[in-house]
């Protein structure tokens, strides 16, 4: 059985360009609606904190989140 070839991740500059093209062409239809909801319901600081926690969770799993601090149970 032949081994599968891995895709190399895009360099940051190419990734940013691809994201810009996708957004300009409207391929991601829910993105603008999601951004409007975030802006309407939360402050920019809350949104940044939520994105950071989401990235930590995706990269490190549930053990990487300080749940006590998150829910202010100190």
C-alpha positions in Angstrom: 0.0 0.0 0.0 1.4 3.4 -1.0 1.9 5.9 1.8 -0.1 9.1 1.8 1.7 12.3 1.0 1.4 15.0 3.6 0.5 18.5 2.5 2.9 21.2 3.6 1.1 24.0 5.5 0.9 27.3 3.7 3.4 30.0 4.6 1.8 32.8 6.6 1.9 35.3 3.7 0.3 32.8 1.3 -2.3 31.9 3.9 -3.2 35.6 4.5 -3.5 36.1 0.7 -5.8 33.0 0.4 -8.0 34.2 3.3 -8.2 37.7 1.7 -9.3 36.2 -1.6 -11.9 34.0 0.1 -13.4 36.9 2.0 -13.4 39.2 -1.1 -15.2 36.5 -3.2 -17.8 35.8 -0.5 -17.1 32.1 -0.4 -17.5 32.2 3.4 -21.1 33.5 3.6 -21.5 33.3 7.4 -18.3 35.2 8.3 -19.7 38.7 8.0 -22.9 37.7 9.9 -20.7 36.1 12.6 -18.6 39.2 12.9 -21.7 41.4 13.2 -23.1 39.2 15.9 -19.7 39.3 17.8 -19.6 43.1 17.5 -23.2 43.6 18.6 -23.1 41.3 21.6 -19.6 41.5 23.0 -16.7 44.0 23.3 -13.6 43.6 21.2 -11.7 42.6 24.3 -14.1 39.8 25.0 -13.9 38.5 21.4 -10.1 38.5 21.5 -10.1 36.6 24.8 -12.6 34.1 23.4 -10.5 33.6 20.3 -7.3 33.1 22.4 -9.1 30.5 24.6 -10.5 28.7 21.6 -7.0 28.5 20.0 -5.5 27.2 23.3 -8.3 24.6 23.5 -7.7 23.4 19.9 -4.0 23.2 20.4 -3.7 21.9 23.9 -7.0 20.1 24.7 -9.3 20.6 27.7 -6.4 20.5 30.1 -4.9 23.7 28.7 -7.8 25.9 29.9 -7.8 27.4 33.4 -11.5 26.6 34.0 -11.6 28.2 37.5 -10.3 31.5 36.1 -12.6 31.2 33.2 -15.7 31.0 35.4 -14.4 33.4 38.1 -14.7 30.8 40.8 -11.6 31.9 42.8 
